[in-house]
Amino acid sequence: MQLSELVDRLNEELAVAEWRGADYAVNGLQVGPEAKAVDHVAFAVDGVVATAEAAADAGADLLVVHHGVSWGGIDRITGAAYDRLRALFDGDVALYAAHLPLDAHSEYGNAARLCAHLDLEVAEPFGREGPGHVGQRAVTADREPYTTEELRAALAALDGGDDVQVLDFGPEEIRDVAVLTGSGTDWIAEAREKGVDALVTGEGKQPAYHEAREAGLSVFLAGHYATETFGVRALADLVAEWGPETTYLSHPTEL
């Protein structure tokens, strides 16, 4: 498959054009000639030296990531930017990134897949951002409510998970959950308005403690990396259906 065809198909599936101008990340093909042939695609959360080198070692022609190398433009190719681009060039690996489009997607998105992993039924989009939503609100429809400790344990078992912090201000029985992966505590106010029992996200900010306490909801901080492996893994399954060989590269950050 040609890189241009693969990029076009990913862009269409993820509705990348709808997020143009609303995402501070550059979505789509970030590095690579469109004429390149792609037989093997690697997938990772982060587009960094370690994953670029691992993709090259695996024989991949393209690396698909959630966090790419361009966040609104590259002014100077020095320091870390130089190292990351050099690793891609040395390995002859192209780079495709999907940030908010992958957070937001109702089928392949990080939040949607994390809800499914937790056996939660998605009820509606959550986390208004630009033209859409970057998270999901879900409920324990076909399972017993989670206790705080049960949900903590389920999140601690994620790839790259372990030390899950909980701002434990909500009910002990958790039935209604807002899920917004990565850095999602900016949406505590929306979670409060929705009346959910808990917010599941990756990492927090200082104001989150009192905002959660005053809202009477629990906030689970399961790790930015750990909550965002789901989207790229879903894309790996999708691309495999299109023909190329695929490899998922696990590189937890413990953050």
C-alpha positions as a Markdown table, in Angstrom:
| # | Residue | x | y | z |
|---|---|---|---|---|
| 1 | Met | 0.0 | 0.0 | 0.0 |
| 2 | Gln | 1.2 | 3.5 | -0.8 |
| 3 | Leu | 1.7 | 5.9 | 2.1 |
| 4 | Ser | -0.6 | 8.5 | 0.5 |
| 5 | Glu | -3.4 | 5.9 | 0.3 |
| 6 | Leu | -2.9 | 4.8 | 3.9 |
| 7 | Val | -2.8 | 8.4 | 5.2 |
| 8 | Asp | -6.0 | 9.3 | 3.2 |
| 9 | Arg | -7.8 | 6.3 | 4.7 |
| 10 | Leu | -6.7 | 7.2 | 8.3 |
| 11 | Asn | -7.6 | 10.8 | 7.8 |
| 12 | Glu | -11.1 | 9.9 | 6.6 |
| 13 | Glu | -11.7 | 7.3 | 9.4 |
| 14 | Leu | -10.6 | 9.7 | 12.1 |
| 15 | Ala | -12.3 | 12.8 | 10.6 |
| 16 | Val | -9.0 | 14.7 | 10.8 |
| 17 | Ala | -10.3 | 17.6 | 8.7 |
| 18 | Glu | -13.0 | 18.4 | 11.3 |
| 19 | Trp | -10.3 | 19.1 | 13.9 |
| 20 | Arg | -8.2 | 21.4 | 11.7 |
| 21 | Gly | -7.6 | 24.6 | 13.6 |
| 22 | Ala | -9.1 | 23.3 | 16.9 |
| 23 | Asp | -6.1 | 21.1 | 17.9 |
| 24 | Tyr | -2.8 | 22.5 | 18.8 |
| 25 | Ala | -1.2 | 19.4 | 17.5 |
| 26 | Val | -0.6 | 18.8 | 13.8 |
| 27 | Asn | -2.7 | 15.8 | 12.8 |
| 28 | Gly | -2.0 | 13.5 | 9.9 |
| 29 | Leu | 1.3 | 12.8 | 8.2 |
| 30 | Gln | 4.0 | 14.7 | 10.0 |
| 31 | Val | 7.2 | 13.1 | 8.5 |
| 32 | Gly | 7.6 | 11.2 | 5.2 |
| 33 | Pro | 7.2 | 11.3 | 1.4 |
| 34 | Glu | 3.8 | 10.4 | 0.3 |
| 35 | Ala | 5.2 | 8.2 | -2.5 |
| 36 | Lys | 6.6 | 5.7 | 0.0 |
| 37 | Ala | 5.4 | 2.1 | 0.0 |
| 38 | Val | 4.1 | 0.8 | 3.3 |
| 39 | Asp | 4.2 | -2.9 | 4.1 |
| 40 | His | 4.7 | -2.7 | 7.9 |
| 41 | Val | 3.2 | -0.2 | 10.3 |
| 42 | Ala | 4.3 | 0.3 | 13.9 |
| 43 | Phe | 2.0 | 1.9 | 16.5 |
| 44 | Ala | 3.0 | 3.7 | 19.8 |
| 45 | Val | 1.6 | 6.3 | 22.1 |
| 46 | Asp | 4.6 | 8.7 | 21.7 |
| 47 | Gly | 6.6 | 9.7 | 18.7 |
| 48 | Val | 10.0 | 9.8 | 20.3 |
| 49 | Val | 13.6 | 8.5 | 19.7 |
| 50 | Ala | 12.9 | 5.2 | 21.5 |
| 51 | Thr | 9.8 | 4.4 | 19.5 |
| 52 | Ala | 11.3 | 5.6 | 16.2 |
| 53 | Glu | 14.3 | 3.3 | 16.8 |
| 54 | Ala | 12.0 | 0.4 | 17.8 |
| 55 | Ala | 9.9 | 0.9 | 14.7 |
| 56 | Ala | 13.0 | 0.8 | 12.5 |
| 57 | Asp | 14.3 | -2.3 | 14.3 |
| 58 | Ala | 10.9 | -4.0 | 13.7 |
| 59 | Gly | 11.2 | -3.2 | 10.0 |
| 60 | Ala | 8.3 | -0.7 | 9.9 |
| 61 | Asp | 7.9 | 1.8 | 7.1 |
| 62 | Leu | 5.5 | 4.0 | 9.1 |
| 63 | Leu | 5.1 | 4.8 | 12.8 |
| 64 | Val | 1.5 | 5.9 | 13.9 |
| 65 | Val | 1.3 | 7.7 | 17.2 |
| 66 | His | -1.0 | 9.7 | 19.4 |
| 67 | His | 1.7 | 12.2 | 20.4 |
| 68 | Gly | 3.7 | 13.3 | 17.4 |
| 69 | Val | 6.6 | 15.7 | 16.9 |
| 70 | Ser | 4.8 | 18.8 | 15.7 |
| 71 | Trp | 2.6 | 20.8 | 18.1 |
| 72 | Gly | 1.7 | 23.8 | 16.0 |
| 73 | Gly | 4.9 | 23.9 | 14.0 |
| 74 | Ile | 8.6 | 23.4 | 14.3 |
| 75 | Asp | 10.6 | 26.6 | 14.4 |
| 76 | Arg | 14.0 | 25.2 | 14.9 |
| 77 | Ile | 15.2 | 21.6 | 14.3 |
| 78 | Thr | 17.6 | 21.4 | 17.3 |
| 79 | Gly | 17.8 | 19.5 | 20.5 |
| 80 | Ala | 15.0 | 17.0 | 21.1 |
| 81 | Ala | 13.3 | 17.9 | 17.8 |
| 82 | Tyr | 16.5 | 17.1 | 15.9 |
| 83 | Asp | 17.1 | 13.8 | 17.7 |
| 84 | Arg | 13.5 | 12.6 | 17.0 |
| 85 | Leu | 13.6 | 13.6 | 13.4 |
| 86 | Arg | 17.0 | 12.1 | 12.9 |
| 87 | Ala | 15.8 | 8.8 | 14.4 |
| 88 | Leu | 13.0 | 8.7 | 11.9 |
| 89 | Phe | 15.3 | 9.6 | 9.0 |
| 90 | Asp | 18.0 | 7.2 | 9.9 |
| 91 | Gly | 15.4 | 4.4 | 10.1 |
| 92 | Asp | 13.6 | 5.5 | 7.0 |
| 93 | Val | 10.4 | 5.6 | 9.0 |
| 94 | Ala | 7.5 | 8.0 | 8.2 |
| 95 | Leu | 5.4 | 9.4 | 11.1 |
| 96 | Tyr | 1.6 | 9.8 | 11.3 |
| 97 | Ala | 0.0 | 11.4 | 14.4 |
| 98 | Ala | -3.6 | 11.6 | 15.6 |
| 99 | His | -4.1 | 13.6 | 18.7 |
| 100 | Leu | -7.6 | 15.0 | 19.4 |
| 101 | Pro | -9.2 | 13.0 | 16.5 |
| 102 | Leu | -8.1 | 9.8 | 18.2 |
| 103 | Asp | -9.3 | 11.0 | 21.7 |
| 104 | Ala | -12.7 | 11.9 | 20.2 |
| 105 | His | -13.5 | 9.0 | 17.9 |
| 106 | Ser | -16.6 | 7.0 | 19.0 |
| 107 | Glu | -15.2 | 3.7 | 17.8 |
| 108 | Tyr | -11.4 | 3.8 | 17.8 |
| 109 | Gly | -10.9 | 6.6 | 20.4 |
| 110 | Asn | -9.0 | 6.3 | 23.6 |
| 111 | Ala | -12.0 | 7.0 | 25.8 |
| 112 | Ala | -14.4 | 4.8 | 23.9 |
| 113 | Arg | -12.0 | 1.8 | 24.1 |
| 114 | Leu | -11.2 | 2.4 | 27.7 |
| 115 | Cys | -15.0 | 2.4 | 28.5 |
| 116 | Ala | -15.3 | -0.9 | 26.7 |
| 117 | His | -12.3 | -2.3 | 28.6 |
| 118 | Leu | -14.0 | -1.4 | 31.9 |
| 119 | Asp | -17.2 | -3.0 | 30.7 |
| 120 | Leu | -19.0 | 0.4 | 30.7 |
| 121 | Glu | -21.7 | 1.3 | 28.2 |
| 122 | Val | -21.2 | 4.6 | 26.5 |
| 123 | Ala | -24.2 | 6.9 | 27.1 |
| 124 | Glu | -23.1 | 10.1 | 25.4 |
| 125 | Pro | -20.1 | 12.2 | 24.4 |
| 126 | Phe | -18.3 | 14.1 | 27.2 |
| 127 | Gly | -15.6 | 16.8 | 27.3 |
| 128 | Arg | -16.5 | 19.5 | 24.9 |
| 129 | Glu | -13.5 | 20.8 | 22.9 |
| 130 | Gly | -13.7 | 22.8 | 19.7 |
| 131 | Pro | -16.0 | 21.1 | 17.2 |
| 132 | Gly | -16.7 | 18.0 | 19.3 |
| 133 | His | -16.0 | 16.0 | 22.4 |
| 134 | Val | -12.8 | 14.3 | 23.4 |
| 135 | Gly | -14.2 | 11.9 | 26.0 |
| 136 | Gln | -17.2 | 9.7 | 26.8 |
| 137 | Arg | -19.8 | 9.4 | 29.6 |
| 138 | Ala | -20.6 | 5.8 | 30.4 |
| 139 | Val | -22.6 | 3.7 | 32.8 |
| 140 | Thr | -22.5 | 0.3 | 34.4 |
| 141 | Ala | -25.5 | -1.0 | 32.5 |
| 142 | Asp | -24.8 | -4.7 | 32.4 |
| 143 | Arg | -22.6 | -5.1 | 35.4 |
| 144 | Glu | -22.6 | -4.4 | 39.1 |
| 145 | Pro | -21.5 | -0.9 | 40.1 |
| 146 | Tyr | -17.8 | -0.5 | 40.7 |
| 147 | Thr | -16.6 | 0.2 | 44.2 |
| 148 | Thr | -13.8 | 2.7 | 44.5 |
| 149 | Glu | -11.2 | 0.0 | 45.1 |
| 150 | Glu | -12.5 | -2.2 | 42.3 |
| 151 | Leu | -12.2 | 0.7 | 39.8 |
| 152 | Arg | -8.8 | 1.6 | 41.1 |
| 153 | Ala | -7.6 | -2.0 | 40.7 |
| 154 | Ala | -9.0 | -2.2 | 37.1 |
| 155 | Leu | -7.1 | 0.9 | 36.1 |
| 156 | Ala | -3.9 | -0.2 | 37.9 |
| 157 | Ala | -3.9 | -3.3 | 35.6 |
| 158 | Leu | -3.6 | -1.2 | 32.4 |
| 159 | Asp | -0.5 | -1.3 | 30.3 |
| 160 | Gly | 1.7 | 1.2 | 32.0 |
| 161 | Gly | -0.6 | 1.5 | 34.9 |
| 162 | Asp | 0.2 | 0.8 | 38.6 |
| 163 | Asp | 0.1 | 3.8 | 40.9 |
| 164 | Val | -3.5 | 5.0 | 40.5 |
| 165 | Gln | -4.3 | 8.1 | 42.6 |
| 166 | Val | -7.9 | 8.7 | 43.6 |
| 167 | Leu | -9.4 | 11.9 | 44.8 |
| 168 | Asp | -12.1 | 10.0 | 46.7 |
| 169 | Phe | -14.9 | 12.5 | 47.2 |
| 170 | Gly | -17.7 | 10.6 | 45.4 |
| 171 | Pro | -20.1 | 7.8 | 46.3 |
| 172 | Glu | -18.6 | 4.4 | 47.1 |
| 173 | Glu | -20.8 | 2.7 | 44.5 |
| 174 | Ile | -19.9 | 4.0 | 41.0 |
| 175 | Arg | -22.4 | 3.7 | 38.3 |
| 176 | Asp | -22.0 | 6.8 | 36.1 |
| 177 | Val | -18.5 | 7.6 | 34.9 |
| 178 | Ala | -17.0 | 10.4 | 32.7 |
| 179 | Val | -13.9 | 9.2 | 30.9 |
| 180 | Leu | -11.4 | 11.6 | 29.4 |
| 181 | Thr | -7.9 | 10.2 | 28.9 |
| 182 | Gly | -4.6 | 12.0 | 29.2 |
| 183 | Ser | -4.9 | 15.3 | 31.0 |
| 184 | Gly | -8.6 | 15.6 | 31.7 |
| 185 | Thr | -9.1 | 17.4 | 35.0 |
| 186 | Asp | -10.0 | 20.6 | 33.2 |
| 187 | Trp | -13.4 | 19.0 | 32.6 |
| 188 | Ile | -14.3 | 18.5 | 36.3 |
| 189 | Ala | -16.9 | 21.3 | 36.0 |
| 190 | Glu | -18.6 | 19.5 | 33.1 |
| 191 | Ala | -18.5 | 16.3 | 35.1 |
| 192 | Arg | -20.2 | 18.1 | 38.0 |
| 193 | Glu | -22.9 | 19.5 | 35.7 |
| 194 | Lys | -23.6 | 16.0 | 34.3 |
| 195 | Gly | -23.9 | 14.6 | 37.8 |
| 196 | Val | -21.5 | 11.7 | 37.3 |
| 197 | Asp | -20.1 | 9.6 | 40.2 |
| 198 | Ala | -16.5 | 9.7 | 39.0 |
| 199 | Leu | -14.1 | 11.1 | 36.4 |
| 200 | Val | -11.5 | 8.7 | 35.0 |
| 201 | Thr | -8.5 | 10.5 | 33.4 |
| 202 | Gly | -4.7 | 10.2 | 33.2 |
| 203 | Glu | -3.1 | 13.0 | 35.2 |
| 204 | Gly | -4.2 | 15.9 | 37.3 |
| 205 | Lys | -3.5 | 19.5 | 38.1 |
| 206 | Gln | -3.4 | 21.3 | 41.5 |
| 207 | Pro | -6.9 | 22.8 | 41.3 |
| 208 | Ala | -8.5 | 19.3 | 40.8 |
| 209 | Tyr | -8.4 | 18.4 | 44.5 |
| 210 | His | -10.7 | 21.1 | 45.7 |
| 211 | Glu | -12.8 | 21.1 | 42.5 |
| 212 | Ala | -13.5 | 17.4 | 42.9 |
| 213 | Arg | -14.2 | 17.8 | 46.6 |
| 214 | Glu | -16.6 | 20.6 | 46.1 |
| 215 | Ala | -18.3 | 18.7 | 43.3 |
| 216 | Gly | -18.7 | 15.5 | 45.4 |
| 217 | Leu | -17.2 | 13.3 | 42.8 |
| 218 | Ser | -14.2 | 11.0 | 42.7 |
| 219 | Val | -11.4 | 11.5 | 40.2 |
| 220 | Phe | -9.2 | 8.6 | 39.2 |
| 221 | Leu | -5.7 | 9.6 | 37.9 |
| 222 | Ala | -4.6 | 6.4 | 36.2 |
| 223 | Gly | -1.6 | 7.8 | 34.2 |
| 224 | His | -1.5 | 9.7 | 31.0 |
| 225 | Tyr | 0.3 | 6.9 | 29.1 |
| 226 | Ala | -1.8 | 4.1 | 30.6 |
| 227 | Thr | -5.1 | 5.6 | 29.6 |
| 228 | Glu | -4.0 | 6.4 | 26.0 |
| 229 | Thr | -2.7 | 3.1 | 24.6 |
| 230 | Phe | -6.2 | 2.1 | 23.5 |
| 231 | Gly | -6.5 | 4.4 | 20.4 |
| 232 | Val | -3.3 | 3.4 | 18.7 |
| 233 | Arg | -3.9 | -0.3 | 19.5 |
| 234 | Ala | -7.4 | 0.0 | 17.9 |
| 235 | Leu | -5.8 | 1.6 | 14.8 |
| 236 | Ala | -3.3 | -1.2 | 14.6 |
| 237 | Asp | -6.2 | -3.7 | 14.3 |
| 238 | Leu | -7.9 | -1.5 | 11.7 |
| 239 | Val | -4.8 | -1.1 | 9.5 |
| 240 | Ala | -4.1 | -4.9 | 9.8 |
| 241 | Glu | -7.5 | -5.4 | 8.1 |
| 242 | Trp | -6.3 | -3.2 | 5.2 |
| 243 | Gly | -3.3 | -5.5 | 4.5 |
| 244 | Pro | 0.0 | -4.2 | 6.0 |
| 245 | Glu | 1.7 | -6.0 | 8.8 |
| 246 | Thr | 1.4 | -4.2 | 12.1 |
| 247 | Thr | 3.3 | -4.0 | 15.4 |
| 248 | Tyr | 2.4 | -2.4 | 18.7 |
| 249 | Leu | 5.3 | -0.9 | 20.6 |
| 250 | Ser | 4.7 | -0.7 | 24.3 |
| 251 | His | 6.9 | 1.9 | 26.0 |
| 252 | Pro | 5.3 | 2.9 | 29.3 |
| 253 | Thr | 6.4 | 6.2 | 31.0 |
| 254 | Glu | 4.8 | 5.6 | 34.4 |
| 255 | Leu | 3.3 | 9.0 | 34.2 |
